[in-house]
């Protein structure tokens, strides 16, 4: 048990999800690895060296690895700084991605894919099931294998990988002058012409670029998830559960991973949960939907669900993935956003590395808007209306969804168009339907 005045951390319950770090409005909470005491110890270290690169990437998740791969492939010297010892571990993600979302950035290797997604079942608050038949919808990934492979591809192109390395401080006011990190008891000073902020929702990069932009109480999903083994899991059809008794402000999911395994989890808005935790709601879901199951792994986390940061960077720091809050504000899906944003950030730099920083950030902004930004900005505007739907309204939406999608085989879905039809069908949704019409 650790305590400081009014704050208390219960060691037995803490999963290091870092939600407290993310949402503290005063930024008074920092992780143990980034504590002043630890930083002071590193600063006094006699073992210090400097590393210089064209591009320094903060974070070795999908966004950071994508940017490092495309930069190093084009001949830039690049470094990837990752606090985990093993890329992709632990998995705090449902691991689902659309076929288009993965294929437009990387040609997937067979070992990256646990199973293919060939449709979806949506379960309404009353228990009705809607089936969407979409044979080539996407994949459920093995993220640790994929991330380790991409890290290897970066290294093959000459990028230098710094795993088990903790970012301590970003130095510079008008631009990033250097980055200080720690590996064991060694201090490393990274110098770079460009920096890619891909260190997640609780990382240093967004705090440096936008020190005044904090997450509000409804700007994120607090998530609980387990990897479990159970009989009867449909290998190719994920399931999604709606309802305020299931996941207030969010939804629950079952993403199959083959061999009777699945990622089962949910995301909630804590302020709408009546004092209950996401783990409480997940336990209830498990008891209702699985007779016998074995939990193989447990990991909780936080997913941004709000407007992205604008612009997507400041000076020589470009933000990608969750660090830039690039996720679907309604579904929380973000792997495709991370991979694409990393590629587009690197491409914006590569087009003319000697251009002014504002020009490069603007170029990145424009390409992001053309690919995904327009739709994701729309989802962010709709989110507040969706949060306030009651279960009867969810049921009415489900009926319409079944009329629009049921009984057909789909090769592609125009999600914004589909959501517009749903929005204009409900009187209460008309207030937010104008966002679709405007878009």
N, C-alpha and C positions, 0 to 999 in steps of 0.2 A: 504494500500500500504506500503510495506516495501522495503527499499533500503540500499545498502552499496556500495559505490563507483560505480563500473560498474554493479553490480548485482541488479536486481529489481524483486520483487515478487508481482504479482497482486492478491490480496486476493480473488477477485470475480471469478477469473479464476482458481486459484490453487485448484487442487483436491487431493493434498497430495499423488500424484502418486510416488514421490521420484525419478523420472527419473534424476533430476538434481544431486541428491546425488550420484547416481550410476555412472554417466558418467563423473563427474568432474575429469579431469586427475590429479589434485593436491590435491584432497580430501579436498577442501577448504569449501565445503558446507556440513553442517550437519543438521539433523532434529532438530526441536525445543525441542523435548523431550530429546535429547542427547546433548544439548548445554552446553558449559562450565558454563554458569550462573546457569543453572538448576543443573548441577552436583555439583557445589560449594555449592548450597543450601542443597543438599542431604548430602554432606560430613560433613556439620556442624550439621546435625541432631543429636539430643541426643538420638533418638530412633533407635538403631542399634542392629541387632542380626545376628548370623551366622547359616547357615544350611549346613549340610554335607551329601553327598550321594555317592553311587558308580558311578552313572551316572547323569550328569546335562545336560539337553537338552535345547538348545537355539532355541526357536520357537515351536509353537503349531499348525503348519499346518500338512498336510499329512505325510511329512517326519519325523518331530519331534515326532508326536504321534505314528507313526509306530515303531520307535526305542524305545520309552518309553514303549510301550505295550509289545514288545517281551522281553525287558530287565526285566521289572517288573514281567512278567509272569514266567520268569526263576528264580526269587528270588532276583534279584538285587534291591537295593534301588535306586529310580529314582525321579528326579524332572523335571517338564516341566515349562519353563518360557515363557509366552506369553504376548505380549504387548496389545492385544485386550481384551476387557471385555468379549466378547462372541466369542467362537470358531466358525470359519467359516464365520464370518460377519466382514466386507462386502465381498461379493463374487467378486473377480477380476479374473474370470476364466470362460471359456466356459462350464466347468463341464463334458466334454465328456471323456470317458475312455473305452478302449477295454475290452471285457469280460475276456480275459486272464490276462490283466494288473491288474484288481481288484481281480479276483479269486485266483491268485497265492499268494496273501498276506493276504486277508481277505475273509471270506465267507460273501457275502453281505446280509444285512438285507433288507427286502422289502421296509422299509421306507427310505432307502438310495437312492432308484431308482425313479427318476421322470418318466422316460420312457426308453424303450429299443431301441437300434439302430439296424435297420434291413436293412441297405444299405446306399447309399449316392448318392447325385446328385452333379455333377461337372459342373459348368456353365463357359464356355469359354469366352474370351474377346469379341467375336462376338455374344454371346448369345446362342450358341449351348449348349444342355444339354446332359450329359453322365450319365447314371444310372448304378450303381454298386449294384447288388442284393446280399446282405450278411446278411441273416436273424438273425444270432447270433453274429453280429459284436461287440456290446458293450452296454454301458449304458450312459444315461445323469443323472448325480447325483444330489442329493440335498446335496451339500457340507456342509452347516451348520449343518444339522441333522447328517450326517456321522461323521463329526469331533467332534461334541458334544458327540456322542455315543462312539467313540474311546477314547476320553478323559475320559468318564465314565468308560470304560473298564480298562484304565490305573489305575484309582483311585481304582477300585475294587481289582486290583492286588497289591495295596499298594503304587503306585506312588503318589507323592504329586504335585498338580496342583497349579501354581502361575499365575493366570490371572491378567490382568491390571497391569502387572509388566514390567517395561522398563529396558532393559540392558544398563548399563552406561559404563562399562569398563571391558576389559579382562586383567587380571594382570598376568604377567609372560613372560619371554623371550624364554627360551629353551623349556618350557612346560607351560601349563596353571596352574597357582598356585591357582587362585581364580577368581571368577566373581562377579562384583559389580552390583547390580540392585536396582531399586527404585519402591516402591509401595506406591502411594500417597506421604506422606512426610517421609516415613520410608526407611531407607537404609538396604539392606539385602546383606550379603556376603556369596556367595555360594562356598563351597569347594567340590571337587569331584576328584575321581581317573580318570574318563574319562568324556569328554565333547563331545556332539554331536552338530555340527553346522548345524542347520536347520532353520536359521533365514532369508532366502530369499536372493534375489539378492543384496539388499542394506544393509545386516546385518553386524554385527561385526565379525563373525567367519571367513569368508573368508579373510577379511582384516587383521586379526591377522595371519592366516596361510600363506597367500600369499600377503604380503604388496606391492609387486611390480607389481602385475598382475591386471591391470585395463582393463575395457571393452573398446574396440575400437568403432568407430562411426557406424560400421556395425555389431556389436556383439550382438545386442538385437533388439527385436521388440517393438516399442512403440504402445500400444494398446488402443483402445476405444471400449466400449461395453455398451449395454443397455439390460435390461430385459424388454421385451415389451409384450403387449397383442394385438392380431390381429386375424381376421377371416381367416380361410383357411390354417393354419399352419399344415403341415403334421406331425403327432405325432411321427412317427418312422424314418423319413428320414431327416438327416441333409443335408444342402446344403453348397457348397464351391464355391467361386467365384474367378477366376483368372483374372489377367490383371493389367497392370501398371496404368491404369486410375481408377481401383477399389481400389487397395492397392499396391502401388509401393514397391517392395522388399518383399512383403508378400502376404496375401490373406484375403478374408472375409469369414465369416461363419454365418450360422443360425443353432443353436442347439435347437431342440424343447424340451419343458419341460412339455408338456401335458396341457390340459385345455386352448388351444389357446394361450399358452405363449411360448416364445423362448428367448434364449440368442443370440443376434445379435451383431456382432462386427467384428473388423478387426485389423490386425497388419501391420505396415509399417516400413520401414527404413527411419528415418527422413531425412537423407542426400540425399535420392532419391526422396523426395516428393515435390521439388520445393517450399519450404517455407510453404507448407500447413501442418496442424496438422492432426492427426488421426481422431479427431472429425469432421473436415471438410469432410474427405472422408466418414465417417460413416453417416453423415447427407445426403450426396448425395445418398448413398446406400439405406437408409430408404425411401427417396423420390421416388426412382426408383422402388423399389420392394414391397412397402406397400402402399395401397391406404389410409387405415385408420388404425391407430395404437395408442396405449396409452403406454407411457413409464412409467414403474413401478419402475425402479431402474436404476441408472447409476453409473458405476465404471470403471475407467481407470487404466492402470498399465503398467508394463514392464516385458517382458519375455526374458530370456537369449536365445541366438541363436548362439552359438559358440562352440569352443572346450571346453570340460570340464576341470576342474582343475586337474592337475596330479602332485603328487599322490593325492588321495582323503582324504588328511588330513596331519597334521604335529604333531608329538609327540602324546599327549593324546587328541588331537582334531580331530575328524573324521567329514567330511563334507558330507551332504546329500541334495538331492533335488536341488532347485534353488541356494542355497548357494554354491554348487559345480558345478553349471551350468549344471546340469543333466537334460536336456530337448532335445527333438528332434530339431536339429538346423534348419530343414526345415519347419516342421509343428508347432513348438513351444509347442507341447503337452508335459505335464510334470507331471500329477498326478500319472500315473503308475510308472514313474521314481522315484518320491518322495517316494511313498509307499514302493517300492522294496528296494531303497537305505537305507531307515530307518531300514528295517528288516535285510538287509545284514550287515549293520554297527553294529547293536546290536549282530548279530550272530557271527561276527568276534571277538568281545570282549568276548562273552560268552564262545567261544571255549576254551580259555585259558586266563583269565584276568590277569594272572601273567606274561604273555609273554612280551618281549620287545615291546615298542611302534612301532618300525619299522616293526616288525613281524605282529602285528595286522593290521597296515595300509596296508601292502602287502597282507595279507589274504583278506581284504576287497576289495582291487583293483582286485585281481584275481577272486573273486566271482562275482564282478560287470561285469567284462569283459566277463565272461562265460554266464551270463544271458542276459544283454542288451548292454554292453559296446562296443562290436565289431560293431554292427550295428549303434549305435549312433555316434561312432567315424567316421564311414564311411559317415554318413549324414553331419557331421560337415566339412569333407573334400570337400564334393560336394557343399556346400552352396555357395561359391563364384561364381561358375559357374552358379548356378540356379538364383542368384540375377541378373545376367546380361542378362537373356533371354528377348527377346522382345515379343510383343503380337503375331506376326506371328509364332514364334517358339512355344509359348504356344498352338496355334491352331494346329500345327502339332503334338505336343505331345498328345493333346486331341484326335486327330484322331486315333493315335496308341493305346492310352489307351482304346478307345471304341472298337477297334478290339480285343484287348487282354482280356477285361473284360465284354464287353457288351453281352447281350443275354444269360448269364450263371448264375447259382445260385452257390454262393461260400460259403464254410464252413470255409475256411482259405485262407489267401493271403500271399505269400512270397514277401514282399515288396522290399527287396534288389534285388531279382531276377527280379522283375517287373521293378524296376528303372534301372537296367543294360540294359534290352531290350530297354527301352526308350532312355537311354544315347547313346547306339551304333547306334541308328536309325538316329541321327541328326549329321551332320558333325561338327557343332559347339560344340556339346556335347562330341565328341570323346576325347577331351583333358581331360575331367573329367571322362570318362568311365574307364580309366586305374585304377582308385581307386577301382571300382567294380571288375575288373579282378584280381587285387592284393589281394583283400579281399576274 
